[in-house]
Amino acid sequence: MEMNDKIQAIRGMNDILPTDAHWWEFFEETVKDWLKAYGYLSIRLPIVEQTALFRRSIGEVTDIVEKEMYTFEDALNGESLTLRPEGTASCVRAVLQHNLLYAGALRLSYMGPMFRHERPQKGRYRQFHQVGVEALGFEGPDIDAEQIVMAARLWKNLGLSGLKLEINSLGDSASRARHRGKLIRHFEENLDLLDEDAKRRLHSNPLRILDSKNPAMREIVEAAPKLLDDLDEDSAAHFAELKKTLEGLGIHFEINPRLVRGLDYYNRTVFEWVTDKLGAQGTVCAGGRYDGLVGQIGGKPSPACGFAIGIERILALVEEENQGRTAEARDVYLVHQGEAASRFAMIASEFLRDNDFSVILHCGGGSFKSQMKKADASGANVAVIIGDDEAGAGEVTLKPLRVEAGQQRMGLAQAVAWLNSHSI
């Protein structure tokens, strides 16, 4: 690269520009209130973890571990480290490391970037962001149902419609062992129809074949034995109670017997919220129960359930639902010209902020005409105008920018009252 060449962002790791950041802020504020309503406590996790954590939890024979992790060697001690590809394993590691489960069951949430080395496309990036929700120490299907219901409430809070819920049960380890044998026999009988990935996983992890996105294998996958037919008695009862609870709450769902999720730690309930508005990347929220993961990572076995939301995908839907809406408007753009006016403008802008108004104070000089153009372009509802004459009297002139109305001159206290009375 030449010295004068522009340095670009890494492909699939995107800048979030001011024109889009307001949607992220809207989402984050909505999520904060939503999590509080369900009693979830915030936990903040490191971006880098020991590679062994993800190999042990996600599974060696998964796309994430085999193909997608950003793994590197620590130059100081040679330790293998990985940028986190998902948050559940990190959250469980933190819970165990800090003995958080000793105080009883807990609900935790986190938000932040995850990393997977994939071919970037719309809704699928190398650095992407998730909100994660984890409930540890809860055994019954009531927590599964509550997490599904709370996701439905978030869609309502965000003004989203048309999301479809799919659910399935993976049973216990004995269920999956019985099903594993049937899957292997089914796929061995159709070996010539499998792609290379499926053949490689046939005996190591045949359940992953059901998660294949290869359209050429769709028919053979659809014809495979259903895990639901091999459920143990307790898992079947757990799933029946979940369905009954969702029906009682008016949550519509479809049973998808091919829904297995791409991580090995899941058992019993798995679910996805999907949309047909994002093309191939239709899953916007996914999760389920992972009762074995705590013990798998080294803790005392404990039931757990959780899900993650893809922020970029959800925001794509939010923006679609709000087409034509521009960036969040500021309340006031403060226009001023003259030495005395500039000094008073600073005082006036702070006074308005003290009274909870958002203010853009014009900086850099310029004529009243050029400043008013910037005020209009800013999206502000009102221009507050100060010249040396207004400054001498300790007053301002208010000019509404979004409605037809005349200018009014008044003192600062009166200006606050006027702005409040007009819901600015």
N, C-alpha and C positions, 0 to 999 in steps of 0.2 A: 504494500500500500504506500502510495506517495504521501509526503508530508502534508500536501495541500488537499488531499482527498478527504471528503466528509466521512466521519465515522458514523455508521448506522447502528441502530439497535439490532440485537440478535433476532433472527427470524423466529417468529412465534413468541417473542417476549416483547409485549407492546407497551408503549407509552399511553397513559391515560391523560388526555388533554383537557383543558378547562371546559371545552364544549361538551365533553362527556362526563366530567368529574361530578357535576351536579346530580346526575343519575345515581352515581355511586354513593354520594352523600345522602340522597333520599333513601336509598336502599339500606344503608348502614343505620340511619336513624330509625327506620321502620323496624329493622331486625332487632335493634337494641330494646325497644319497647316490647316487641313480641316475645323475646327470650325472657324478659323480666316477668311478663304475664304468666309464664309457665314455670317460673322458679329456677331457671338455669343460671349458673354462676360462670363467669368468664375465666378462662385459663389461656395463657399465652405461651406458645411452644416454640422451641428453636427450629430454624429452617433446616439445619443440618443434623443428621443423626448417624449413629453407627449403622453401617450397611447390614449387619447381622439382624438388626431389629426388623427390617422389612423382609429380608429373606425368610426369617423364621415366622413372621406373622402373615404376610401376604401369600407366600407359597413360592417355592423354587420354580415350579412349572406353570407360571402365569405370564401373560404378555408384559405386565408391569415389570416384574423382576428380570425376565429374560431379555427384554428389548428396550424398555422405556426409562429406566432409572438413570439419573445423572450421578454416576459413582466415580470417585477419585481417591487417590492416596494422599493422606496427610503428609506434607513434606517434612514435618518435624519428627513424627514417630512411625510413619509407615502404616498407620491405621486406615482401614477402608471406611470412607465416609460417603454419605449419599444425601443429596438434596431431597427433602421429603416428597414422595409422590402422592401421599394422602395423609390424613390427619389422625385417624383412629389409633393406629399403632403408637404414634407419638404420645397421644393423650393417655393411653393405657400405661405406657412406659412411665410417664410423669406421675400418674396415680400410684403406681407401685413404688417408684423411687422415693416418693415423699409420704408413703403410708396413708394416703388420703381415705382409703376404704375402711381404716380402723374405726373411724367415727360413724360408720354406717353408709347406707346407700346415698349416692349423690348424682346430681344432674350437672353436667359441664357443657360449655360451648366455647368455640374458638372461631376465628376468622383470619384468613390470610392466604398467601400464595403457596401453591404446590407446583411441582416440576415433573414433567414427563417428556422424554425425548421422542416426539412423534412428528409425523408430517403435518405441519400446521394447515388448518383449514378453518372455515367459519365455525365458531363454537368449539374449536378444539385447538388449544394453544400449548406451547411448551412451558410457559409460565401462565398458570391459570389460578383463579381464586375460588375459595370455597368457604361457606359457613358450615361448621360441623357441630352436631348435637350428639352428646353421648350420655346415656343413663346407665350407671353401673350399680349392681347389687339388687336389681329388680328382676324377679323370676317370672311373674305371670304375664299373660297376654295383654293385660291392661296397659302396661307401659308401651307395648308395640302399638296398640290402638291410639294411645295419647299422642305418640310421635307422628303418626299418620294424620291425626286430626289437627295437630298444631301446624303441620305443613299446609293443610287445606286452609287454615286460618290465615297463614301468611299470604297465600295466593289472593285471598279476599282483601287483606290489608294493602296489597300492592296493586289491586285493581285488575288482576289477571283472570282470564276465563279460558275454558276449553282444555285445561290440563286433565289428563286421564291417569287414573291410578291402576297399576297392575300389581298383583300380589302372588306369592307362592310360598310353599314351605319346603325346606331342604331336609327336615327331619333331624334325627340324631346320627351319630357316627355309624351305628349298626344299620340304620336305614340306608345310609349312603353306601355302606359296604355291600348290602344286598343289591342295591340298584347298580353299583359299579360293575358287578359281574354281568348283569343283564345288558348294560351299555356296551361292555367290551364284546360280548357275543354278537350284539346287533351290528356294531361297526365292523367287526371282523368279517361278518357275512357280506358286507358292502365295502370291502377294503379299497376296491378300485375307484370308488366314488369320493374317497377322502383326499383332502389336500395334504401337503407335506406336514404342515403344523399339526393337523389332526392325527396323522399317522405317528408322529413323534410322541404325541401325548396319549395315544391310545391305551397304553398300559401304565403310564405314570400318573395321569390325571384325566381320565375320560370325561369327567363332568365338565371340564373346560371346553370340550368340543361343542357342547350345547350352546356355548357363548360365542360360537364362531359367527363372524359377520360376512363370511363368504357366501354370496347368493347361490353359487353353484352347489352348495351343500344344504341348502334350505330344505329340500324335500327329504333327504335322508335324516336330517336332524328332527324334522317334524314327525317322522315315523318312528323315532326312537322311543323306548319304554319311558313312561312317566314316573318320576320320583314320587309323586303323590300316591301312586299305587303301592309303594313300598314303605309308607310312613309307619313308624312305631305308634303304639297306642297313645302314649303321652303327647307326642308331637301332633297326632291327628286331633286330639282333644284341644290342644293349645290353638291349633289353626281354626278349629270349629268355633271356639270362643271368640277369637279375633274377628272372624267373619260376622258373627252374631252381634258383637259390639259395634262394628262399623255400620252394619245395617240399621241398628237401633239409633245411631247418630245421623243417619241419612247420608253416609259417605258411600258414593257409588264406586264399585271396583270391578275389575275383571281378573279372573284367575289365569295366569300365564304359566303353564307347566314347564316352559323352557327358560323361565327366568331363574338364573343361578348366580348372577353377579360375577365380577371378574376377580374376586379375591377369595382365597381359600378359607379365611377364618369364619365365614358365615355359616350359621346353622338355623334350623327352624325358619322363622319368618324372614322373608326378603321382600322388598317392594321397590317400585320405581314410579315416579310421576313423569309422564312423557307428553310430548306435544308433537303435532305434525307441522308446526310452523317454522321449524329450524332445519329442515332437510334431514340429512343423515344423523345429525347430532341431536336426536329427539329427547334424550333423557336429561332432565333438568334437576332431578332430585332422586337420590337412591340410598338405600340402606337396609337395615335389618338387624337380626339378632346374632351375636357372636359370643355365645356362652363359654367357649373354650379358649378364647384369646388370652384372658388374664392368666390362666394357668400355663398357657403355651409360652408366654413371655417370661414366666418365672415366678408368678404370684400364686397365692392361694386361690383355687378355682372360684370364680364368681360369675353369675349371670350378667349379661350386658346387652344393650341395644342402642343403635344410633343411626344417624343418616347424615349425608352431606348434600349441600346445594351448590351447583355450579353457578357462580355469580355472573360470569359473562353471559351465560345462556339465559338466565333469568332476566338480566338487564336488556338483552335483545328483545325479549317478549314485552318488557315494560315500555321500552321505546316504541315498539310497534303499536301498543295500546294507546300511546300518547303522541301519535304522529302529529306534527305541526307545533308541538309545544317546544318553546325555546328554553335556553338556560334560565335558571331561577333568577327572577328580576330582583334588583335591589330596590329599596324603598325610595331613596333620594339620590339625585346627582347634584352636587353643590357646585354651582357656577360662580365665578368671582373675577373681578378685574379692578386693579388699583392697589396701591400699597396698603392703605388702611383696610380695604376690602379683604385682601389676602390674609392679614392678621386676624380679622374678625371671622373669616371663613373657617379658620382652624378652631376657633373657640366654638362657633356654631355647630361644626361637625361633631365635636366631642359632646356638646350638650345634647344633640339629637341621639347619639349613640348611648349616652347615659339614660335616655328614655326609650331604649330598646329598638331604635330604628337602624337599619343598615344604610350606610352612607358611602358613596364614592365621592371623594373630594378631588376636584379637578386639580391636576398638577401640570406644570410645564408652560403656563401662560397661554396666550392666544386671544383672539377677539371673542366677544360675546357670541357672535354668530357661529364661529367654529366650535366653541364650547357647547352650544346648544345642540349642534349636530351630534356631538359625542354623547351628550346627555340622552338624546333620543335613541341612539344606537345602543346605549348601555342596557336598555330594557327597564330603566327606572320608571316608577310611576309618576314622580313629581320632580321638577327641577326647582331647587332652592337657589335664588339668584341674589348675589350681594355685590353692590357697587360701593364706591366710597360714600355716596349719599346714604345708603342703607346702613353702612358700617358706622357712620357718624351718629345715626339715630338709634343704633343697637337693634335694628330690624332686619327682616329678610322679605323677599318677594317670592311667593309660591306660584308656580306655573304647572298645572296638571298636564301630563304628556300623553295620557292614554284616553282621555275623555275631552269633549269639547267644553271648556270652561275658561273663564277669564282669570287674569292674574290678580293676586291679592297680596297686599303688603301688611305686615304685622310684626309684633315682637316674638321673641323665641318661645316664650311660654304659650302664647296664643297659637304659634305655628304647631307646637306639639299637640295642643288640644284639637286644632283643625285636622291634622294628620290622623289622629285617633278617631275623630268623629267620621272621617271618610274612609276608615278601615284601610289605611295605607300601611 
